[in-house]
């Protein structure tokens, strides 16, 4: 089913509901939109961080300690 068809079908169904139920659907749609918006924002931030060269130096850092440096092993 296409997006437009789903929208038309939903509007048709909403027009048959009482006002209180339409308000519930509107609140739920707003909740879903905010959740979607946060996901997009989160993915954007993750991409910025992964593409960033800020922590590149950590990949090349030499090991300062080895297992032989331990006094006790658990």
N, C-alpha and C positions, 0 to 999 in steps of 0.2 A: 504494500500500500504506500502511496506517495505521501510526502509530508503535507501537501495541500489537502489531500483527501482526509488524512487524519485530523487536521485542524477543522475542516468543515464538519466532519462527523462528531468531533468533540463539542463544537459550538452548537450543533443541533441537539446533542444530548444535554448540554448545559441549559439550553433554553427551556427544557422540560422540567428542570429541577427547581425546588423552592430556593428563595434567596439565601437561606442559611447554608444550604448544601453548596451553592455556587461559591459562597464565601470560603467554605472549607477547601474547595478545589482551587480557588485563587491563592489561598494561603499555602497549600501544598505545592502549587506550581512555583510560587515565589521561593519556597524552601529549596526545591530542586534547582532552580536557576542560580541561587546563591551558592549551592554546593558545587554546581558545574563551574561557576565563575571562579571559585576557590581552587578547584582542580586545575583549571587553565593557568591561574596565577602560580600555583605550586610547580607545575611542569615548566613554566617559563623560568622560574627561579632556579630549578634544578639544572636546566640547560645552561643558564648563565654561569653557574658554579662549575659545572663539568667542563665547559669551554674555557674557563678562566685559567690563566697561567700562574695565579697567585701562589698556589701551593706546589708548584712544579718542583721546587727545591727538595721537598720531602721524598720524592721518588728516587732522588740521587743520594740521599743521606746514607752515610756509611753506618754499619752496625757498631754501636759503642760498647755493647756488652755481648758476651757469649754465654753458653751454658757453663763453661768452665769457670766463669766469674761467680757462680752461685756458691754460697757457703752451705746452704741446706737445700735439698731437693725434695719436693713433696709429691 
